[in-house]
Amino acid sequence: MDSTDPLDDETLESALKYDFQVPQSVCEDEPALEGGKYGFNNQYSGHFRHLQNLDIVTLLPEEIEGLAPGERWIAARKREDEKFDREWYLADLLEPPEELIEAMKYVVPDLHEPFTPEEQDTLRTLGTKECIFPDLAG
């Protein structure tokens, strides 16, 4: 083996003896995460390009498709804060519409129940992704 190989016998033996950690390095050829991916597990892109009813989204399609995840999150929060209507909120609080009353009656199922084998299989197929949280302090 090459002497620079992080998995040579000596390094591997040392890792197994002490803390089971093997030196790791970041692959340089992977593309950076920049805009265009969204949705659960960042699996989707292009779904908002031909959107006809813009009232159902907070951001414009070009913002959704073109911004990085953190930038998209900050832009959406800013737009929601700008659109917030105190009178509308108070009206729903004091005289809620029937749909809101029905939604508030929903009882969340017991989350302490074990997953069924089918649910466990579904969770296994999701894979793992890095969560990207925006820097809210800046």
Secondary structure, 3 states (H helix, E strand, C coil): CCCCCCCCHHHHHHHHHHCCCCCCCCCCCCCCCCCCCECHHHCECCCCCCCCCHHHCCCCHHHHHHCCHHHHHHHHHHHHHHHCCHHHHHHHHHCCCHHHHHHHCCCCCCCCCCCCHHHHHHHHHCCCCCCCCCCCCC
